[in-house]
Amino acid sequence: MTRDTPLLARYAEGLFWMARYLERVENLARLVDVTQTFESPGHEIESWFALVRINADEAGFAKRGLIPTAESVKFFYLLDHDNPTSIPASLEAARTNARTLRPLISTEMWTQLNVFHRDMTRIAEAELQGDRLSRLCGRIKEGVQAHTGITDGTFFRDQGWFFYQLGRLIERADQTTRLLDIRYHLLMPAAGEERRIAELTQWGNVVRAAAGYHAFRRVAPPGFTPADVVAFLITDTAFPRSVGLCVTQMEWCLTQLRRRYGLRGTVAALERVEDLRAGIVGRPVEQIIADGLHEFLDRVQSDLIQLASEIGTAFFRDWRPLADGQGQSQSQSQTAA
């Protein structure tokens, strides 16, 4: 039985983007949930619009004619089908890609994605309020996690698997930096014990939002500091959502595509990911913080965008984000050829 059938470029592209869009859905639900957790009385607008800024969506938000309020930001990301960076739009894009991938993906993957998509089209405005919003975010996360588990158990491990993993890992690393960036300003020196305890509570919630609380408590000192959280989410190569582990796994996927399938187009992407890994894993977190955490996260996001562009340029039919000069936007998305 032959197993070296070439993978069509449109299938590689579809798998890459399906994985990215679904990972984006889960991580956006995490960002919304953590934003509500950090919402400060009297500063609700500032807290919620920070989510728009961190996703570089200011222009899109203004174009939709929305006023910066907590309710409009929730609508923008959870209900607005015309916002290309929203959860409904991302899920629709993932389903569209899955439809083109029916010859490759399992029936279980296709069925679960359709059920999940139908559930998300029925979100009511009342679900954006109070504790119901947190429960909605939990339902969204569970839907994507169900897809991930079904994919892991049913998807054939050929070239397509590696392109799927690359899309998921690039999106996950990018979103982890954005989750961390929301609270980077908490690294300002604390004034008094009460302020210090409040800050550590919020940083603990950041780890919870990344689904890493129990893993973090296994390795963190009892009196952990914000720097310990930063190190865990950026450099720890044992935590699945850390930027360091994602980058290490990207390098492995690219290496497998080169060695097992002879894809020479991986050279530029491998060089980029090796530089990324060296700058993340081999750099003390104290130096990252001292040089400016926000600036460091911006550079990582930019490098991830360029890495995706190099993969797309080498293997896909048309890499429009790079050609259109959209490379610096978080909303980097698939454009039909």
GUKEMAR-160361 format. One line per field, with one value per residue (C-alpha): residue in one letter; x, y, z. Coordinates in pm, 1 decimal, always signed. Example, Ala and Ser with C-alpha at 12.3 -4.5 7.8 and 13.67 -1.06 7.14 Angstrom:
2
r (a / s)
xx (+1230.0 / +1367.0)
yy (-450.0 / -106.0)
zz (+780.0 / +714.0)
END
This chain:
337
r (m / t / r / d / t / p / l / l / a / r / y / a / e / g / l / f / w / m / a / r / y / l / e / r / v / e / n / l / a / r / l / v / d / v / t / q / t / f / e / s / p / g / h / e / i / e / s / w / f / a / l / v / r / i / n / a / d / e / a / g / f / a / k / r / g / l / i / p / t / a / e / s / v / k / f / f / y / l / l / d / h / d / n / p / t / s / i / p / a / s / l / e / a / a / r / t / n / a / r / t / l / r / p / l / i / s / t / e / m / w / t / q / l / n / v / f / h / r / d / m / t / r / i / a / e / a / e / l / q / g / d / r / l / s / r / l / c / g / r / i / k / e / g / v / q / a / h / t / g / i / t / d / g / t / f / f / r / d / q / g / w / f / f / y / q / l / g / r / l / i / e / r / a / d / q / t / t / r / l / l / d / i / r / y / h / l / l / m / p / a / a / g / e / e / r / r / i / a / e / l / t / q / w / g / n / v / v / r / a / a / a / g / y / h / a / f / r / r / v / a / p / p / g / f / t / p / a / d / v / v / a / f / l / i / t / d / t / a / f / p / r / s / v / g / l / c / v / t / q / m / e / w / c / l / t / q / l / r / r / r / y / g / l / r / g / t / v / a / a / l / e / r / v / e / d / l / r / a / g / i / v / g / r / p / v / e / q / i / i / a / d / g / l / h / e / f / l / d / r / v / q / s / d / l / i / q / l / a / s / e / i / g / t / a / f / f / r / d / w / r / p / l / a / d / g / q / g / q / s / q / s / q / s / q / t / a / a)
xx (+0.0 / +151.6 / +158.2 / +361.4 / +77.0 / +146.8 / -78.1 / -260.6 / -174.9 / -541.8 / -569.8 / -254.7 / -391.0 / -734.9 / -596.1 / -364.0 / -648.0 / -910.8 / -678.3 / -596.0 / -957.5 / -1064.7 / -771.5 / -862.6 / -1219.1 / -1104.5 / -846.5 / -1079.6 / -1324.8 / -1039.5 / -957.4 / -1321.1 / -1347.3 / -1029.3 / -1134.9 / -1457.2 / -1257.7 / -1030.8 / -1313.0 / -1266.9 / -1569.2 / -1567.5 / -1317.1 / -1531.4 / -1486.6 / -1108.8 / -1094.8 / -1305.9 / -1156.8 / -813.3 / -931.0 / -991.9 / -649.5 / -465.5 / -618.3 / -534.2 / -903.7 / -949.7 / -1006.8 / -1254.0 / -1438.0 / -1470.0 / -1574.1 / -1864.7 / -1983.0 / -1959.2 / -1910.0 / -1643.1 / -1853.7 / -1845.2 / -2163.2 / -2040.0 / -1708.8 / -1894.2 / -2123.4 / -1825.9 / -1654.8 / -1941.5 / -2236.4 / -2118.2 / -2103.2 / -1979.5 / -1669.7 / -1406.5 / -1226.3 / -1535.8 / -1605.7 / -1902.2 / -1698.1 / -1394.7 / -1610.2 / -1783.8 / -1443.4 / -1327.9 / -1642.3 / -1597.6 / -1245.1 / -1367.0 / -1620.8 / -1340.6 / -1148.9 / -1420.4 / -1199.5 / -935.1 / -1097.8 / -1294.4 / -1672.4 / -1651.0 / -1454.8 / -1705.7 / -2009.3 / -1881.7 / -1785.1 / -2132.5 / -2301.9 / -2070.3 / -2131.9 / -2509.1 / -2485.8 / -2287.6 / -2538.8 / -2799.0 / -2616.3 / -2860.6 / -2772.2 / -2881.2 / -2591.7 / -2342.8 / -2436.2 / -2282.4 / -2214.8 / -2389.5 / -2101.3 / -1848.9 / -2060.6 / -2085.2 / -1706.6 / -1673.8 / -1908.7 / -1709.1 / -1381.5 / -1528.6 / -1653.8 / -1306.6 / -1149.0 / -1392.8 / -1283.2 / -916.5 / -972.7 / -1167.6 / -902.1 / -625.1 / -806.2 / -924.7 / -708.5 / -454.5 / -89.6 / +39.6 / +156.9 / -182.5 / -143.4 / +171.1 / +10.6 / -286.4 / -48.8 / +146.6 / -170.6 / -282.8 / +57.7 / +115.1 / -228.4 / -189.6 / +149.6 / +17.8 / -289.8 / -87.6 / +120.3 / -200.6 / -346.5 / -26.2 / -10.8 / -350.4 / -195.6 / +164.9 / +125.0 / +75.6 / +452.1 / +474.7 / +614.7 / +345.8 / +265.9 / +200.1 / +103.3 / -262.5 / -165.5 / +81.5 / -179.5 / -431.4 / -174.3 / -82.6 / -450.8 / -491.2 / -178.9 / -310.7 / -627.1 / -415.1 / -274.8 / -626.6 / -739.8 / -461.9 / -583.8 / -253.7 / -330.0 / -260.3 / +42.9 / +176.6 / +129.2 / +340.7 / +643.8 / +595.2 / +732.8 / +472.1 / +519.2 / +529.0 / +587.9 / +451.6 / +788.1 / +717.0 / +391.1 / +567.3 / +833.8 / +570.0 / +369.1 / +665.2 / +962.9 / +834.2 / +864.1 / +645.5 / +323.3 / +115.4 / +13.0 / +350.9 / +504.9 / +829.8 / +670.9 / +461.1 / +771.6 / +964.4 / +681.3 / +661.6 / +1028.8 / +964.3 / +669.8 / +871.0 / +1163.3 / +932.0 / +790.8 / +1145.9 / +1293.6 / +1000.2 / +838.4 / +1126.7 / +955.9 / +1245.6 / +1028.1 / +1065.6 / +1412.3 / +1304.8 / +1039.5 / +1289.1 / +1537.0 / +1264.0 / +1145.8 / +1502.6 / +1557.4 / +1225.6 / +1316.9 / +1659.5 / +1504.5 / +1242.0 / +1381.2 / +1738.4 / +1660.7 / +1621.8 / +1277.9 / +1437.4 / +1601.1 / +1273.3 / +1098.6 / +1384.1 / +1393.2 / +1014.9 / +763.4 / +514.4 / +780.8 / +904.1 / +552.3 / +505.1 / +822.3 / +713.8 / +376.0 / +546.5 / +780.8 / +486.9 / +309.5 / +621.6 / +658.8 / +302.2 / +373.7 / +681.2 / +486.0 / +199.6 / +424.2 / +610.7 / +320.4 / -19.5 / -190.3 / -195.6 / -71.3 / -280.9 / -211.5 / +154.1 / +73.0 / -188.0 / +41.2 / -180.8 / +102.0 / +89.0 / -279.1 / -387.8 / -680.5 / -450.8 / -692.1 / -738.1 / -823.2 / -964.2 / -734.2)
yy (+0.0 / +332.3 / +617.5 / +877.4 / +1028.5 / +1400.2 / +1632.9 / +1889.0 / +2249.7 / +2335.0 / +2053.5 / +2163.8 / +2518.0 / +2406.6 / +2197.1 / +2476.7 / +2729.7 / +2500.6 / +2437.6 / +2807.9 / +2918.5 / +2660.0 / +2741.2 / +3109.4 / +3035.7 / +2865.8 / +3126.7 / +3417.9 / +3259.9 / +3248.7 / +3615.5 / +3718.6 / +3514.2 / +3660.1 / +4012.9 / +3971.8 / +3836.0 / +4143.9 / +4391.9 / +4672.7 / +4864.3 / +5208.6 / +5100.6 / +4857.7 / +5038.9 / +5050.3 / +4681.9 / +4564.6 / +4791.4 / +4658.7 / +4333.7 / +4518.0 / +4683.4 / +4364.5 / +4199.6 / +4501.7 / +4533.9 / +4908.7 / +4984.0 / +4700.3 / +4799.0 / +5159.6 / +5052.8 / +4860.5 / +5188.8 / +5057.7 / +5273.8 / +5151.2 / +4988.4 / +4650.4 / +4543.7 / +4644.9 / +4458.5 / +4143.5 / +4176.4 / +4238.9 / +3913.4 / +3679.5 / +3770.7 / +3981.0 / +3747.1 / +4034.9 / +4084.0 / +3853.2 / +3815.0 / +3713.5 / +3366.1 / +3308.2 / +3419.6 / +3210.6 / +2903.9 / +2954.5 / +2980.3 / +2658.0 / +2479.1 / +2609.7 / +2467.4 / +2139.8 / +2109.6 / +2122.3 / +1863.1 / +1594.9 / +1348.5 / +1375.6 / +1432.7 / +1170.5 / +1156.8 / +1213.7 / +1538.4 / +1667.6 / +1572.7 / +1727.6 / +2050.3 / +2082.0 / +2026.8 / +2279.2 / +2532.1 / +2495.4 / +2545.1 / +2865.8 / +3013.2 / +3001.0 / +3223.2 / +3472.7 / +3824.5 / +3733.2 / +3485.8 / +3774.5 / +3889.7 / +3803.2 / +3440.3 / +3328.4 / +3474.8 / +3264.2 / +2953.4 / +3040.3 / +3075.5 / +2736.9 / +2581.9 / +2730.4 / +2600.5 / +2254.1 / +2248.7 / +2314.4 / +2068.5 / +1800.7 / +1867.0 / +1844.6 / +1511.3 / +1362.9 / +1482.0 / +1331.0 / +996.4 / +974.6 / +1184.4 / +1002.1 / +1087.3 / +1192.3 / +1527.0 / +1678.5 / +1609.2 / +1820.5 / +2116.2 / +2091.5 / +2093.7 / +2390.7 / +2597.9 / +2507.1 / +2571.9 / +2909.7 / +3031.3 / +2895.4 / +3060.6 / +3390.7 / +3381.5 / +3293.7 / +3609.1 / +3811.8 / +3661.1 / +3752.6 / +4097.7 / +4192.1 / +4198.9 / +4296.4 / +4629.7 / +4442.8 / +4398.8 / +4751.0 / +4743.3 / +4670.0 / +4928.5 / +4741.8 / +4388.2 / +4427.1 / +4538.7 / +4252.3 / +3991.6 / +4139.3 / +4127.3 / +3765.7 / +3673.5 / +3830.0 / +3659.9 / +3331.5 / +3394.9 / +3444.6 / +3094.4 / +2960.0 / +3123.8 / +2935.5 / +2608.1 / +2579.1 / +2645.5 / +2296.9 / +2251.3 / +2588.9 / +2500.4 / +2186.2 / +2388.9 / +2735.6 / +2830.5 / +2882.6 / +3260.3 / +3290.2 / +3620.7 / +3763.6 / +3672.6 / +3305.8 / +3329.1 / +3494.8 / +3224.5 / +2950.5 / +3086.6 / +3182.2 / +2955.6 / +2637.0 / +2356.6 / +2116.1 / +2320.7 / +2263.5 / +2628.7 / +2785.4 / +2974.7 / +2782.0 / +2439.1 / +2551.9 / +2680.4 / +2360.5 / +2151.3 / +2374.2 / +2303.2 / +1927.8 / +1942.2 / +2135.5 / +1896.4 / +1597.9 / +1756.3 / +1808.1 / +1470.8 / +1233.8 / +1401.0 / +1591.6 / +1932.4 / +2170.1 / +2476.7 / +2444.9 / +2605.6 / +2966.7 / +2862.2 / +2642.9 / +2928.2 / +3155.8 / +2905.0 / +2830.2 / +3201.2 / +3215.9 / +2921.1 / +3064.8 / +3397.8 / +3236.1 / +2922.9 / +3042.7 / +3380.2 / +3443.1 / +3573.7 / +3847.6 / +3983.3 / +3965.7 / +4169.4 / +4415.5 / +4482.9 / +4530.6 / +4246.1 / +4422.4 / +4491.7 / +4131.6 / +3995.1 / +4226.9 / +4091.3 / +3731.2 / +3802.6 / +3964.6 / +3665.7 / +3423.2 / +3620.8 / +3605.1 / +3231.8 / +3170.5 / +3381.5 / +3175.5 / +2851.1 / +2992.2 / +3134.5 / +2805.4 / +2559.9 / +2719.8 / +2836.4 / +3202.1 / +3373.1 / +3688.7 / +3823.5 / +3882.6 / +4016.0 / +4256.9 / +4395.0 / +4267.3 / +4095.6 / +4294.7 / +4237.2 / +3975.1 / +3907.4 / +3748.7 / +3522.9 / +3310.8 / +3478.0 / +3270.1 / +3237.9)
zz (+0.0 / -106.9 / +144.5 / -43.4 / -247.3 / -293.3 / -96.8 / -309.7 / -222.2 / -167.5 / +89.5 / +273.8 / +280.0 / +395.8 / +681.7 / +793.6 / +805.2 / +951.9 / +1244.8 / +1281.2 / +1280.3 / +1537.5 / +1764.8 / +1725.1 / +1834.2 / +2153.9 / +2240.9 / +2171.9 / +2416.0 / +2668.7 / +2608.9 / +2651.9 / +2970.8 / +3120.6 / +3021.4 / +3216.6 / +3511.3 / +3511.8 / +3455.2 / +3708.4 / +3844.1 / +3688.8 / +3421.2 / +3220.2 / +2889.6 / +2926.2 / +3021.0 / +2727.2 / +2463.5 / +2561.6 / +2401.1 / +2075.2 / +2089.4 / +2177.0 / +1868.2 / +1647.3 / +1561.4 / +1618.1 / +1249.1 / +1204.8 / +1521.5 / +1405.0 / +1055.4 / +1204.7 / +1358.0 / +1713.9 / +2022.7 / +2271.7 / +2543.4 / +2713.0 / +2533.0 / +2187.7 / +2232.7 / +2341.1 / +2039.7 / +1808.4 / +1904.0 / +1996.3 / +1775.1 / +1480.0 / +1179.0 / +961.7 / +1177.8 / +1021.1 / +1355.6 / +1552.6 / +1685.3 / +1446.7 / +1142.9 / +1241.7 / +1299.3 / +965.3 / +795.4 / +966.2 / +848.3 / +493.0 / +486.2 / +633.5 / +351.9 / +93.0 / +297.4 / +301.7 / +105.7 / +381.7 / +720.9 / +912.4 / +925.7 / +1301.5 / +1250.6 / +997.5 / +1206.0 / +1529.0 / +1353.1 / +1203.3 / +1539.1 / +1704.3 / +1427.8 / +1462.8 / +1839.3 / +1798.0 / +1552.1 / +1830.7 / +2080.6 / +2230.4 / +2346.8 / +2699.4 / +2715.0 / +2707.9 / +3055.6 / +3392.3 / +3475.9 / +3157.3 / +2956.1 / +3146.2 / +3084.7 / +2715.2 / +2692.3 / +2861.2 / +2605.1 / +2318.8 / +2460.3 / +2509.9 / +2151.3 / +2012.0 / +2256.0 / +2139.2 / +1781.0 / +1882.7 / +2058.1 / +1766.7 / +1522.2 / +1732.1 / +1736.9 / +1375.5 / +1140.7 / +922.3 / +998.8 / +659.1 / +521.5 / +593.4 / +964.5 / +980.3 / +802.0 / +1039.0 / +1337.4 / +1201.7 / +1172.1 / +1522.2 / +1680.7 / +1512.6 / +1619.0 / +1972.5 / +2026.0 / +1891.5 / +2113.8 / +2425.2 / +2372.4 / +2346.3 / +2661.3 / +2843.0 / +2684.1 / +2826.8 / +3175.0 / +3103.4 / +3284.1 / +3614.1 / +3622.7 / +3760.2 / +4115.1 / +4371.7 / +4638.1 / +4959.9 / +5052.4 / +4954.5 / +4603.5 / +4572.6 / +4669.0 / +4424.1 / +4144.8 / +4216.0 / +4215.7 / +3872.3 / +3739.3 / +3876.3 / +3674.2 / +3362.1 / +3410.4 / +3468.2 / +3144.2 / +2966.0 / +3123.1 / +3308.3 / +3675.2 / +3810.1 / +3585.6 / +3702.2 / +4070.6 / +4014.8 / +3910.8 / +4063.6 / +4406.1 / +4684.6 / +4677.6 / +4299.9 / +4125.1 / +3798.2 / +3643.5 / +3721.4 / +3526.5 / +3232.9 / +3230.6 / +3243.6 / +2950.7 / +2734.0 / +2801.1 / +2969.3 / +2712.9 / +2913.5 / +2912.1 / +2593.6 / +2552.1 / +2618.7 / +2330.8 / +2378.0 / +2337.5 / +2040.0 / +1862.2 / +1939.4 / +1795.2 / +1485.9 / +1423.0 / +1453.3 / +1208.6 / +951.4 / +991.3 / +932.4 / +615.7 / +490.8 / +586.7 / +532.7 / +232.8 / +73.7 / +87.9 / +24.3 / +65.9 / +441.3 / +446.3 / +507.4 / +760.3 / +947.3 / +971.0 / +1105.9 / +1365.7 / +1478.7 / +1541.7 / +1728.0 / +1948.3 / +2029.2 / +2128.3 / +2351.1 / +2511.2 / +2546.4 / +2699.2 / +3076.2 / +3164.1 / +3375.7 / +3062.2 / +2868.6 / +3139.2 / +3178.5 / +2802.3 / +2792.3 / +2795.8 / +2568.9 / +2306.5 / +2329.0 / +2274.8 / +1976.7 / +1817.6 / +1874.4 / +1714.6 / +1416.3 / +1376.3 / +1390.6 / +1118.6 / +902.9 / +971.9 / +854.6 / +546.9 / +461.0 / +491.9 / +286.0 / +16.1 / -18.0 / -18.9 / -72.9 / -390.9 / -295.6 / +19.8 / +6.4 / +360.2 / +267.2 / -79.2 / +55.6 / +323.3 / +604.2 / +785.2 / +1107.4 / +1177.9 / +1426.7 / +1198.8 / +942.9 / +762.0 / +457.6 / +128.9 / -151.6 / -448.8)
END
